[in-house]
């Protein structure tokens, strides 16, 4: 990770996408808060700095501002949307409210040759999302590299310096050749070698884990999902038998999950594995609880208490390892102090008690989901583990609305197994992001066997995504939906209705709670 690009986050919903696109260029990226002093940025020795977009106006009283000294570090800078406007504003130009908000597709017409657009045609389709615009450039300071019909200063560069600005968003898929623009910035302007790979990440992570852990033992909560499995493999590679995996059956697992995990990791991978059957303990704590955040907090707290009990049998256990990933962190808390609002907490991020005696070890907390899968392959995990669909830390608790009961959890387990089975039979399991059932705690009238029924409803949630940050529902063939619905209503006692969730993220989240 010697070569890196710093992304200064001004609260944009796309900051993580910028970082991800940079990594796709095989250059390591790191998100820092917009307020990071120039001296601290210089200490990181980055090859380049990207200023993200953001929801504020640069002329607003409390608008987030960067340290102006970053423009004097001699490090290439690229401002995107708000980042462009802040660059112009900081260096003496003017930003005003546009006559109308510009949102959606636009055509960028290049007016001057620049390494930022090397290898690209003179006209590019780009994606806009802004209400303010540059009304006056700093005097004698900038060249216009490109314009659109509505935005004169769509792409600019400071005279004789590697300071660039784009009013559009190259990081989103709606700018088809945006990745090439970012690659030009990273590789041509910042002169990065582009040699950051999962292999290099493994080498660095192993060294960091060994340095942090020393001779202490590490406890890892193994769920069998992709994140915890990859975390276990990485930590095991670093410290071997110092890793003690604890698998907790909290009563919120999928059907046959407990036995599958015990077989795979305890026998096949030969890791130290402690199995704890805590189903009754968790369900007792969760009895009558309906509020989603309260469920998460209870599960998180009880999870650690179970660990405390199991850890009493393990000497010198100082660290609790978790498979926390970058999207977990971003959606749970403002990352590194940036102004983004919290959407929801994750049990492995926001549910840990303050009095927890373990230090946290989270070796995946700066990786996106697709990078975690790539890391799993690098570590030699089997494809059925690496490509397993994401499963939330709180388990079925966030897929079971209302109060949790063993009998209704069993209904959900049986319905969920049918969904996954049919998706696999259709050859779609590895092609879509997630497919699962949701239990709705409401009953409706039905007719089954010529008799009136009054049973529960199951919702199907099947979405496609690349990194979990955004998602869209999958338009499944009618025949497949019909088969899933028919099997659930016929095979799962207590269900007489199946509905399909056709909501994207945003405005919804992938999980229902």
Secondary structure by P-SEA (a helix, b strand, c coil): ccbbbbbbcccccaaaaaaaaaaaacbbbbbbcccccaaaaaaacccbbbbbbccccccccccccccccccccccbbbbccaaaaaaaaaabbbbbbcccccccbbbbbbcccccccccccccccbbbbbccccccccccccccccccccccccbbbcccccbbbbccccccccccaaaaaaaaaacccccccccccaaaaaaaaaaaaaaacccbbbbbbccccaaaaaaaaaaaaaccccbbbbbbcccccccaaaaaaaaacccccccbbbbbcaaaaaaaaacccccaaaaaaaaaaaaaaaaaaaacccccccbbbbbccaaaaaaccccccccccccccccccccccccccbbbbbccccccaaaaaaaaaaaccccccccccccccccccccccccccaaaaaaaaaaaaaaaaaaaaacccccccccbbbbbcbbbbbbccccccbbbbbbbbbbccccccbbbbbbccaaaaaaaaaaaaaccccccbbbbbcccccccccccc
